[in-house]
């Protein structure tokens, strides 16, 4: 439950104020509006005065709404009238507004923040809403990755490098429309093991990584390898769509 004290503009200002700069308000403490909701849902954590289609209401955030094992949160809509106690109804915002979006709303705490957007719209924040990249319409994951791999004599044993590399690559979601990976091995010289478009799936890249032979060499020319192959190996078409294009030095 929370109490709202409505303000009314007064028509008299202090004589010490300049008329064009003066704004005065008084607070009605005798006729408050009381909005009631579930206390364990943190009802009243956020509040927003809202008007849509000529209807005035109070939107109230309850970010802990839901069972103990899934506090996904919600927003309540409370009618604004002359009566002291106003009724509030759950909007079920997570079920109505996100029907066509891949989502994981578990413990997302929807309604922690409320803010107006368009004249009759509002934005509700769910700070712990996790987006599944590659399926959510708002999660763009286009990326070019070039792994710069040290294959000189300073690295030993080589099979541990192969295992480490395969483990990293298995975590990537590699596909032609999401992420591409290339590998550059260097020692005294730099050799591109494969280009970004050579393999189109995570499994293909992992298998290719297991077959990389060590180049060896008495020198470890890291800066030379990066500078020589930096620009030609990034796909210009993907850069236009991608959020990141990066190098990983191993």
DOTI-60823 format. One record per residue (C-alpha): residue number from 1; residue in three letters; y, z, x. Coordinates in steps of 0.2 Angstrom, whole numbers, always signed. Layout:
residues N
+-----+-----+-------+-------+-------+
!   n ! res !     y !     z !     x !
+-----+-----+-------+-------+-------+
! NUM ! ALA !     Y !     Z !     X !
...
+-----+-----+-------+-------+-------+
end
This chain:
residues 250
+-----+-----+-------+-------+-------+
!   n ! res !     y !     z !     x !
+-----+-----+-------+-------+-------+
!   1 ! UNK !    +0 !    +0 !    +0 !
!   2 ! UNK !   +18 !    -3 !    +6 !
!   3 ! UNK !   +35 !    -1 !    -2 !
!   4 ! UNK !   +48 !   -15 !    -2 !
!   5 ! UNK !   +66 !   -10 !    -5 !
!   6 ! UNK !   +76 !   -25 !   -12 !
!   7 ! UNK !   +93 !   -28 !    -5 !
!   8 ! UNK !  +108 !   -33 !   -15 !
!   9 ! UNK !  +124 !   -41 !    -8 !
!  10 ! UNK !  +139 !   -30 !   -11 !
!  11 ! UNK !  +156 !   -37 !   -15 !
!  12 ! UNK !  +167 !   -25 !    -5 !
!  13 ! UNK !  +168 !   -25 !   +14 !
!  14 ! UNK !  +177 !   -13 !   +26 !
!  15 ! UNK !  +195 !   -18 !   +28 !
!  16 ! UNK !  +192 !   -17 !   +47 !
!  17 ! UNK !  +181 !   -33 !   +46 !
!  18 ! UNK !  +188 !   -50 !   +46 !
!  19 ! UNK !  +184 !   -58 !   +29 !
!  20 ! UNK !  +176 !   -74 !   +36 !
!  21 ! UNK !  +164 !   -63 !   +47 !
!  22 ! UNK !  +160 !   -49 !   +35 !
!  23 ! UNK !  +144 !   -47 !   +26 !
!  24 ! UNK !  +139 !   -31 !   +17 !
!  25 ! UNK !  +123 !   -26 !    +9 !
!  26 ! UNK !  +116 !   -11 !    +0 !
!  27 ! UNK !   +98 !    -5 !    -2 !
!  28 ! UNK !   +91 !    +0 !   -19 !
!  29 ! UNK !   +81 !   +15 !   -16 !
!  30 ! UNK !   +79 !   +20 !   -34 !
!  31 ! UNK !   +69 !    +5 !   -40 !
!  32 ! UNK !   +57 !    +0 !   -26 !
!  33 ! UNK !   +43 !   -13 !   -28 !
!  34 ! UNK !   +26 !    -6 !   -24 !
!  35 ! UNK !   +12 !   -18 !   -18 !
!  36 ! UNK !    -6 !   -11 !   -17 !
!  37 ! UNK !   -20 !   -18 !    -7 !
!  38 ! UNK !   -35 !   -12 !    +3 !
!  39 ! UNK !   -30 !    +0 !   +17 !
!  40 ! UNK !   -45 !    -3 !   +28 !
!  41 ! UNK !   -40 !   -22 !   +28 !
!  42 ! UNK !   -23 !   -17 !   +36 !
!  43 ! UNK !   -14 !   -23 !   +20 !
!  44 ! UNK !    +4 !   -25 !   +24 !
!  45 ! UNK !    +2 !   -29 !   +42 !
!  46 ! UNK !   +14 !   -44 !   +39 !
!  47 ! UNK !   +25 !   -48 !   +25 !
!  48 ! UNK !   +34 !   -64 !   +19 !
!  49 ! UNK !   +45 !   -68 !    +4 !
!  50 ! UNK !   +39 !   -85 !    -3 !
!  51 ! UNK !   +45 !   -97 !   -16 !
!  52 ! UNK !   +35 !  -112 !   -22 !
!  53 ! UNK !   +38 !  -123 !   -38 !
!  54 ! UNK !   +51 !  -110 !   -44 !
!  55 ! UNK !   +39 !   -96 !   -43 !
!  56 ! UNK !   +44 !   -81 !   -32 !
!  57 ! UNK !   +31 !   -70 !   -23 !
!  58 ! UNK !   +27 !   -59 !    -9 !
!  59 ! UNK !   +14 !   -64 !    +4 !
!  60 ! UNK !    +5 !   -50 !   +12 !
!  61 ! UNK !    -6 !   -51 !   +27 !
!  62 ! UNK !   -22 !   -41 !   +29 !
!  63 ! UNK !   -29 !   -46 !   +46 !
!  64 ! UNK !   -44 !   -34 !   +44 !
!  65 ! UNK !   -50 !   -40 !   +27 !
!  66 ! UNK !   -69 !   -42 !   +26 !
!  67 ! UNK !   -85 !   -33 !   +30 !
!  68 ! UNK !   -86 !   -22 !   +46 !
!  69 ! UNK !   -96 !   -35 !   +55 !
!  70 ! UNK !   -84 !   -49 !   +51 !
!  71 ! UNK !   -65 !   -45 !   +50 !
!  72 ! UNK !   -59 !   -63 !   +47 !
!  73 ! UNK !   -44 !   -57 !   +38 !
!  74 ! UNK !   -34 !   -65 !   +23 !
!  75 ! UNK !   -18 !   -66 !   +14 !
!  76 ! UNK !   -13 !   -58 !    -3 !
!  77 ! UNK !    -1 !   -65 !   -15 !
!  78 ! UNK !    +9 !   -52 !   -25 !
!  79 ! UNK !   +19 !   -56 !   -40 !
!  80 ! UNK !   +38 !   -51 !   -40 !
!  81 ! UNK !   +45 !   -45 !   -56 !
!  82 ! UNK !   +54 !   -31 !   -64 !
!  83 ! UNK !   +39 !   -19 !   -65 !
!  84 ! UNK !   +38 !    -6 !   -52 !
!  85 ! UNK !   +19 !    -9 !   -47 !
!  86 ! UNK !   +15 !   -27 !   -44 !
!  87 ! UNK !    -2 !   -35 !   -44 !
!  88 ! UNK !    -9 !   -44 !   -28 !
!  89 ! UNK !   -23 !   -57 !   -28 !
!  90 ! UNK !   -32 !   -63 !   -12 !
!  91 ! UNK !   -28 !   -81 !    -8 !
!  92 ! UNK !   -45 !   -84 !    +1 !
!  93 ! UNK !   -35 !   -94 !   +13 !
!  94 ! UNK !   -49 !   -96 !   +26 !
!  95 ! UNK !   -61 !  -104 !   +13 !
!  96 ! UNK !   -48 !  -116 !    +4 !
!  97 ! UNK !   -37 !  -122 !   +18 !
!  98 ! UNK !   -51 !  -125 !   +31 !
!  99 ! UNK !   -64 !  -134 !   +21 !
! 100 ! UNK !   -65 !  -150 !   +32 !
! 101 ! UNK !   -62 !  -142 !   +49 !
! 102 ! UNK !   -76 !  -136 !   +60 !
! 103 ! UNK !   -73 !  -118 !   +62 !
! 104 ! UNK !   -79 !  -101 !   +68 !
! 105 ! UNK !   -68 !   -88 !   +58 !
! 106 ! UNK !   -79 !   -73 !   +62 !
! 107 ! UNK !   -67 !   -59 !   +67 !
! 108 ! UNK !   -52 !   -71 !   +68 !
! 109 ! UNK !   -40 !   -58 !   +60 !
! 110 ! UNK !   -31 !   -71 !   +49 !
! 111 ! UNK !   -14 !   -66 !   +42 !
! 112 ! UNK !    -9 !   -56 !   +57 !
! 113 ! UNK !    +7 !   -66 !   +57 !
! 114 ! UNK !   +16 !   -75 !   +43 !
! 115 ! UNK !   +30 !   -87 !   +45 !
! 116 ! UNK !   +39 !  -100 !   +33 !
! 117 ! UNK !   +37 !  -118 !   +38 !
! 118 ! UNK !   +43 !  -131 !   +25 !
! 119 ! UNK !   +53 !  -126 !   +10 !
! 120 ! UNK !   +38 !  -121 !    +0 !
! 121 ! UNK !   +25 !  -119 !   +14 !
! 122 ! UNK !   +20 !  -105 !   +26 !
! 123 ! UNK !   +10 !  -103 !   +42 !
! 124 ! UNK !    -3 !   -89 !   +44 !
! 125 ! UNK !    -9 !   -85 !   +61 !
! 126 ! UNK !   -27 !   -81 !   +66 !
! 127 ! UNK !   -26 !   -76 !   +84 !
! 128 ! UNK !   -45 !   -74 !   +87 !
! 129 ! UNK !   -50 !   -90 !   +78 !
! 130 ! UNK !   -61 !  -100 !   +90 !
! 131 ! UNK !   -61 !  -119 !   +90 !
! 132 ! UNK !   -77 !  -128 !   +94 !
! 133 ! UNK !   -71 !  -142 !  +106 !
! 134 ! UNK !   -77 !  -159 !  +102 !
! 135 ! UNK !   -79 !  -156 !   +83 !
! 136 ! UNK !   -62 !  -148 !   +78 !
! 137 ! UNK !   -49 !  -161 !   +73 !
! 138 ! UNK !   -36 !  -150 !   +82 !
! 139 ! UNK !   -45 !  -148 !   +99 !
! 140 ! UNK !   -43 !  -163 !  +110 !
! 141 ! UNK !   -54 !  -163 !  +125 !
! 142 ! UNK !   -52 !  -179 !  +134 !
! 143 ! UNK !   -54 !  -176 !  +152 !
! 144 ! UNK !   -57 !  -184 !  +169 !
! 145 ! UNK !   -65 !  -173 !  +182 !
! 146 ! UNK !   -68 !  -178 !  +200 !
! 147 ! UNK !   -79 !  -166 !  +210 !
! 148 ! UNK !   -75 !  -166 !  +229 !
! 149 ! UNK !   -91 !  -160 !  +237 !
! 150 ! UNK !   -91 !  -154 !  +255 !
! 151 ! UNK !  -107 !  -162 !  +263 !
! 152 ! UNK !  -103 !  -158 !  +281 !
! 153 ! UNK !  -113 !  -147 !  +293 !
! 154 ! UNK !  -103 !  -132 !  +288 !
! 155 ! UNK !  -113 !  -131 !  +272 !
! 156 ! UNK !  -131 !  -124 !  +272 !
! 157 ! UNK !  -144 !  -124 !  +264 !
! 158 ! UNK !  -141 !  -140 !  +254 !
! 159 ! UNK !  -153 !  -136 !  +240 !
! 160 ! UNK !  -142 !  -121 !  +235 !
! 161 ! UNK !  -127 !  -133 !  +234 !
! 162 ! UNK !  -138 !  -145 !  +223 !
! 163 ! UNK !  -143 !  -130 !  +211 !
! 164 ! UNK !  -125 !  -124 !  +210 !
! 165 ! UNK !  -118 !  -141 !  +206 !
! 166 ! UNK !  -132 !  -144 !  +193 !
! 167 ! UNK !  -128 !  -128 !  +185 !
! 168 ! UNK !  -109 !  -132 !  +184 !
! 169 ! UNK !  -112 !  -149 !  +177 !
! 170 ! UNK !  -124 !  -143 !  +163 !
! 171 ! UNK !  -110 !  -133 !  +156 !
! 172 ! UNK !   -99 !  -149 !  +153 !
! 173 ! UNK !   -99 !  -159 !  +137 !
! 174 ! UNK !  -100 !  -176 !  +145 !
! 175 ! UNK !   -98 !  -192 !  +134 !
! 176 ! UNK !   -88 !  -208 !  +134 !
! 177 ! UNK !   -76 !  -201 !  +121 !
! 178 ! UNK !   -74 !  -183 !  +128 !
! 179 ! UNK !   -76 !  -180 !  +146 !
! 180 ! UNK !   -81 !  -190 !  +162 !
! 181 ! UNK !   -87 !  -184 !  +179 !
! 182 ! UNK !   -87 !  -192 !  +196 !
! 183 ! UNK !   -92 !  -185 !  +212 !
! 184 ! UNK !   -85 !  -188 !  +230 !
! 185 ! UNK !   -95 !  -181 !  +245 !
! 186 ! UNK !   -86 !  -180 !  +262 !
! 187 ! UNK !   -89 !  -174 !  +279 !
! 188 ! UNK !   -82 !  -186 !  +293 !
! 189 ! UNK !   -80 !  -199 !  +280 !
! 190 ! UNK !   -78 !  -199 !  +261 !
! 191 ! UNK !   -92 !  -207 !  +250 !
! 192 ! UNK !   -90 !  -209 !  +231 !
! 193 ! UNK !  -108 !  -204 !  +225 !
! 194 ! UNK !  -104 !  -211 !  +207 !
! 195 ! UNK !   -89 !  -216 !  +197 !
! 196 ! UNK !   -82 !  -209 !  +181 !
! 197 ! UNK !   -90 !  -222 !  +169 !
! 198 ! UNK !  -107 !  -222 !  +178 !
! 199 ! UNK !  -115 !  -209 !  +168 !
! 200 ! UNK !  -112 !  -205 !  +149 !
! 201 ! UNK !  -122 !  -189 !  +145 !
! 202 ! UNK !  -123 !  -172 !  +153 !
! 203 ! UNK !  -142 !  -174 !  +156 !
! 204 ! UNK !  -139 !  -190 !  +166 !
! 205 ! UNK !  -126 !  -182 !  +177 !
! 206 ! UNK !  -136 !  -167 !  +180 !
! 207 ! UNK !  -151 !  -178 !  +186 !
! 208 ! UNK !  -140 !  -188 !  +197 !
! 209 ! UNK !  -133 !  -172 !  +205 !
! 210 ! UNK !  -151 !  -167 !  +210 !
! 211 ! UNK !  -153 !  -183 !  +220 !
! 212 ! UNK !  -138 !  -182 !  +230 !
! 213 ! UNK !  -142 !  -182 !  +249 !
! 214 ! UNK !  -132 !  -172 !  +261 !
! 215 ! UNK !  -120 !  -183 !  +272 !
! 216 ! UNK !  -118 !  -171 !  +286 !
! 217 ! UNK !  -105 !  -173 !  +300 !
! 218 ! UNK !   -96 !  -163 !  +313 !
! 219 ! UNK !   -79 !  -163 !  +304 !
! 220 ! UNK !   -74 !  -157 !  +287 !
! 221 ! UNK !   -60 !  -168 !  +282 !
! 222 ! UNK !   -56 !  -161 !  +265 !
! 223 ! UNK !   -37 !  -166 !  +263 !
! 224 ! UNK !   -42 !  -184 !  +269 !
! 225 ! UNK !   -55 !  -185 !  +255 !
! 226 ! UNK !   -44 !  -179 !  +241 !
! 227 ! UNK !   -29 !  -190 !  +247 !
! 228 ! UNK !   -40 !  -206 !  +249 !
! 229 ! UNK !   -49 !  -206 !  +233 !
! 230 ! UNK !   -37 !  -196 !  +222 !
! 231 ! UNK !   -28 !  -210 !  +213 !
! 232 ! UNK !   -41 !  -224 !  +211 !
! 233 ! UNK !   -54 !  -213 !  +203 !
! 234 ! UNK !   -44 !  -207 !  +188 !
! 235 ! UNK !   -46 !  -217 !  +173 !
! 236 ! UNK !   -29 !  -223 !  +167 !
! 237 ! UNK !   -35 !  -226 !  +149 !
! 238 ! UNK !   -42 !  -208 !  +148 !
! 239 ! UNK !   -26 !  -201 !  +155 !
! 240 ! UNK !   -16 !  -207 !  +140 !
! 241 ! UNK !   -28 !  -197 !  +129 !
! 242 ! UNK !   -33 !  -183 !  +140 !
! 243 ! UNK !   -25 !  -166 !  +141 !
! 244 ! UNK !   -30 !  -164 !  +159 !
! 245 ! UNK !   -36 !  -174 !  +174 !
! 246 ! UNK !   -42 !  -163 !  +188 !
! 247 ! UNK !   -52 !  -161 !  +204 !
! 248 ! UNK !   -64 !  -148 !  +208 !
! 249 ! UNK !   -67 !  -144 !  +227 !
! 250 ! UNK !   -84 !  -137 !  +231 !
+-----+-----+-------+-------+-------+
end
